[in-house]
């Protein structure tokens, strides 16, 4: 047993080395012994403040930010380090050098632990590479989304890549299968999004009005890649289907899922924003996951500045549905 730490309000000042990290990751590293579930709870409740204002778990901290941490008591029995408890796992590597690596994330695996998930890609990868001095997520993918995910191997590479994402200098294109015949004239979705919580505390996102001060501008570009008749799957007899190339100009939480569903074309297999009757028919026909895949990413190399295009091919369970 370890003695408990007296609870008191704390103020943490973010240093230059930590700039660019997600708030949740920053707190997880600085509040050793505090369960992740509790960290997410105090963030959601607004008890964590940045420069006296509310902040979200996925907001990036900046050097000089002052974080107010409410009284939190460390566990009487020290919890095992999630990184050590995580199973060691390597993921298919699409590209790797001394600065970063790009992996092919499978659907169903969270990118990091927290909110009821004991471990994710980053914890499992750290466990598999104990000799690595630095491994950090550059960006996120939803748990049920597969495809390209970048991991920085140096802090300088992390900052350079995150700056590109923040300044919208990357080209992120996904493949999505949706219910309905997408009109080819509809190429741009420019609707602000807002986060909200369900009664049970689960996070959701919805489209809001342009005059909503809390709305975040969100831009999604859509190109039709294939229509139902070319997909060759039985459920197309019940509902038309469209395979889309979707490029996001802003990286909001659940942006693609919410924009497409709000337009009337929910993503196949989406359990949060999709059409549930549609999803049941898809499952009977063999599609038992969400059809959203991080397919292509254009970046500048964080060290050399050279233009790069990375690509993740559709996993086998989706290829039949894409007509490949």
N, C-alpha and C positions, 0 to 999 in steps of 0.2 A: 504493500500500500504506500502511496505517496501522499504527503500532506497537501490539502487543498490550498489554492492560492486565493487570498482575500479578494472579493469582488470590488471593483472600483472603476469609474469612468477612466478611459485612457485616451490619449491623443497621440497619434502616430503621424510623423511627417515623412512623406515619400521622398526618398533620395533619388539622385540621377540614375543610379544603376537599376532602380525598379521602375523607372518611367516606361510607360507603354504596356505594363502588365494589366490584365483584367483584375478588377477589384476582388473577385472571389479568390483568385489564385494568390493575390498579394496577402489577403487575410489568412488564408490557409497556411501560408508559409510563416506568418508572424504570430499567429495565435496557436502555437503548438499545444496540443492536448485538448483543444476545444473541438468537439465533434463537428464534422462538416455540415451535418443537418442543422445544427444550431447556428452556424455561421450564415447559412442561406436564410434561415428564419429571421435573424436580426437585420439582414439586408432587406428582405422583402417587407418587413414591418416598418422600415424607415428609421430604425434606431441607429443604424450606421449613417453618419453624415460626412459629406466631403465639403470642406470650406463652408460649413453650416447649412448646406443644401442636401436634399435627397439624392441618392445615387443608386444605380442598378448593378446587379452582379456582373454584367458583361461590359460595364463602362470601363474605360482605360484610365488608370491613374497617371498623373503627371508629376514631375519633380516639383516639390514645394507644396503639393496638396496636403492639407491637414485633415486627417480622418478622425472623427470622434467615434470611439468604440464604447458601447454601453457596458455596464458591469457584466462580466462573464466569468464564471468559475470553472477552473480546470477540473477535469474529471478526477475523482478520488483515486481511481485506478487508471494509470496512464493507458490510453488506447494504443494499440499497435499502429505503427506507421503504415498508412495505406500503401505507400510505395513498396514497403517490404512485404505486406500481405498480398499484394497484387500478383497474379500469376505472370511469370515471364513469358512474353510473347513477341515475336517478330512479325511484321506485316510485309506484304509484297512491296518491294522498293522499286519505284518508277524512276527515281533519280537520286543520286547522293554524291556529295563532295564534302570538303572540310567545313563548309559554311552551313549547309542545310540538307535535308532530305525530303523527298516527296514520296509518300506512301499511298497505297491503294486501300482505303478503309472499307471494311465490309459493313453491310447493313446490320443493325442490331447491336453495334458496339458503340458506347458513348465515347466521346473524345477525352473526357476526364471524369473522375469520380465526383460524387456529390449528389445531393437531392435524391437519395435513395439508391444511388449506384455506388457500389463499393470501390470500383476501379474502372479506368477507361484506357484508351489507347496510350496516353502519355505515361501513366503509371506502369502499365505492362511493358512498354518499350524501355523505360528506365530500368525496370527489373531485369530485362533481357540484356541490357547493355550497362552493367555496373561500372565499367571503365569510363563511360562517357561523363565528362565533367559538366556538360550543359546540354539539356534537352528541354525545349519549351515549345508549346503549340503556337504557331503563327496566327491561326484563325480557327474557326470552329465549323463543324458540320453537325446537323441534327443526328441523333442516334440512329434513326431509320434511313438516313441518306448514306449512300455508298459513294466511293470515288476519291478524288485527289485531296490529300491533306498534307500541308507543309509543317515540318518540324525544324526549328532552328537549332543549330549546334553551337552557335556563338551568340553572345548578347548583342554584338554589333550587327549580326545578320538578322536577329529578331527585330531589332529596331528598324533596320532598313526595309525589311519586308512589310512590317506593320505600317510603316509610313506610306508605303505604296498602296496598301489596302485603304488606309485612312484618307489618302488624297485621291482615291478612285483612279489610280494609275494602273490597276490590274484589269485583265479581261477574264471574268469568271463565267463560264458557260456550262449549263446543266442540260441533261436530257430528261424530259418529263413526259409521261403518258397521261393524258387527261380524258375525262368523259366529255363527249361532244365533238362536233366538227368545228374546230377553231377557224374563225373567219380570217382569211389571209390579209385583209385590210387592217386588222387590229394588231399593230406592231409595237405599240408603246403603252405601258401601264404606268401612269404617273399619279399615284395616290398616296397621301401620307398615312402612316401606320401609327398605332398607339398600343402600348402594352396594358393589360389589365389582369386581374386575378379572379379565378372562380371562387366559389364559396369555400372549397376545400383547400384554397391556397395555390392551386396549380396555375401556372402562367399561360396566358393566351395573348394573341395579337389580333387586331381588327383594323379595317380601313376606317378612317375618320375624315371629317371635313377639313378643307384647306384653311379654315379660319380657327381650327382648334390649336391653341397655343402649345399643347403637349404633343401634337402630331409631328412625326419625323418624316421629312420628304423621302420618298422611296420610288425608285425608277427601275422598271423591269422591261427588257426588250424581248420580243417573242417572234420566232420564225418557225413556220410549219415545216417539219421534216418528212412527215408521212401521214397518210389518212387511213381510215379503218379498212378500206378494201385491200390495202397493201400489207396489213398486219397478219392476216391469216389466223385469227384466234376466235373461238366460238362465241365469246361474250359480245363480239362486235355485232352479232345478229340482234342483240337486245338493245345495245346502245352504240352509237357511233363513237369512235376513238380517234384521238389525234396525238401523234408523237411530235413534241416541240423541242426546239433548241431555245433555251432561255438564258439570256445574259443579264446579270444584275449589275447595275451601275452604282447601287448603294447596297451595303451589306447588313440589312436589318434582320432581326430575329424573325424566322419563319416567313420571310418576305415573299419568296416564290409561292409557297403554299397558300398564303392568305390572298395575294394578288390574283392568282389563277382561280381560286375558289370564289372570290368576290366577283370576278368577271363572269361566273357561271360555268366554269370548267374545272371542277375539282380534280386533284391529282389522284390517279388510281392507287388505291390502298392506303390513302391518308386517313389515319384513325382520328385525327384531331379536327381537321377542317374539311374532310371529304364527305362523300355521299355514302351512307352506311349500307343501303340496299345494293347499290352499285358494287361496293366493296365485297359484300357477301357473294355476289355472282362471280366476281373476279377470283375469290378464294376457291369457289367450287371448280373454277376453270384452271386453277393451278397457280394464280398469282397471290402469294401470301405475304407480301411486303409492299411498302410504298415504292412506286416507280419514280424515284428522283435520284439522279446520279450526277455527281460532280465530274464532268466529262473533260473539260479543257480549261487550262489556266495559262494566261500570258503574263509574264513578269519580267522585270529587269533583274539580272543576277545581283544579289546584295553586295557582292565584292567587286566584280568586274564591270557591272552595269550592262553587260551584254543582254540582248533580247532573247528570251526563252519562251518556248511553247511546250507545256507539259500536257500529256493526254492519258486518260484512264479509259480503257475499253469497257463496254458494258459487261457486267458479270453474266455468267451463263443463264441464271434464272430469269434475266430480263431480255436476253437476246431474242427469244422466240416472240415475245410481245412487241419487239421493235421491228419484226419482220426481217431479222438478220439471219 
